[in-house]
Amino acid sequence: MPQRAFGDLVPELRLVAVEAFQRACHFVERDPILTGQDREFLKRLMSDKIRQGVNTGEHDMLRLANGAISRARQLAQEKGKLRAAA
């Protein structure tokens, strides 16, 4: 998924986005708040959030990953919106 999601970015930004995505996925697999959530939906959500960050000028891999994780957790905690959206 990362190559498809970030394939049109310039090589330097693609590397940052892919690394941020991989770190976010690694964290999400172990996050008790996100247990039982649709993993494919989470991956799409996080890749969109990372792409949005890159497009608005954020190039720090950890900030991008943390932003994606935060967005997924926020949706999961808001009355099951994450499950409903999937």
C-alpha positions in Angstrom: 0.0 0.0 0.0 2.7 2.6 0.8 4.2 2.6 -2.7 0.7 3.0 -4.2 -0.4 5.7 -1.7 2.8 7.7 -2.0 4.0 6.8 -5.5 3.5 10.3 -7.0 5.6 12.1 -4.4 9.2 13.1 -5.1 11.6 10.4 -4.0 12.8 12.1 -0.8 9.3 12.8 0.4 8.1 9.3 -0.7 10.8 7.8 1.6 9.7 9.9 4.5 6.0 9.1 3.9 6.6 5.4 3.6 8.7 5.3 6.7 6.0 7.3 8.6 3.3 4.9 7.4 5.3 1.8 8.4 6.0 3.2 11.9 2.3 4.1 12.3 1.2 0.7 11.2 3.6 -1.0 13.6 2.2 1.1 16.5 -1.4 0.5 15.5 -1.0 -3.3 15.6 -0.3 -3.0 19.3 -2.6 -0.2 20.3 -5.4 -1.4 22.6 -7.6 1.5 21.6 -7.6 0.3 18.0 -8.0 -3.4 18.8 -10.8 -4.9 16.6 -10.9 -2.0 14.2 -10.8 -2.6 10.4 -7.0 -2.7 9.6 -7.5 -1.8 5.9 -9.6 1.2 6.8 -7.0 2.3 9.3 -4.2 2.0 6.7 -6.2 4.1 4.3 -7.0 6.7 7.0 -3.3 6.9 8.1 -2.0 7.1 4.5 -4.4 9.9 3.8 -3.3 11.8 7.0 0.3 11.3 6.1 -0.2 12.5 2.6 -2.1 15.6 3.9 0.8 16.4 6.2 3.4 16.0 3.4 1.3 18.2 1.1 1.1 20.9 3.7 4.8 21.0 4.3 5.4 18.6 7.1 8.5 16.4 6.4 9.3 15.1 9.8 8.7 11.3 9.8 7.8 11.1 13.5 5.4 14.0 13.3 3.7 12.5 10.3 3.4 9.0 12.0 2.1 10.5 15.2 -0.4 12.6 13.4 -1.7 9.6 11.6 -1.9 7.6 14.8 -3.6 10.4 16.6 -6.3 10.7 13.9 -7.0 7.0 14.1 -7.3 7.0 17.9 -9.5 10.1 17.8 -12.0 8.5 15.5 -11.9 5.3 17.5 -12.7 7.1 20.7 -15.5 9.3 19.3 -18.4 7.0 19.9 -17.3 4.3 17.5 -17.0 6.5 14.5 -14.1 4.4 13.2 -16.2 1.2 13.1 -19.1 3.0 11.6 -17.0 4.6 8.9 -15.5 1.3 7.9 
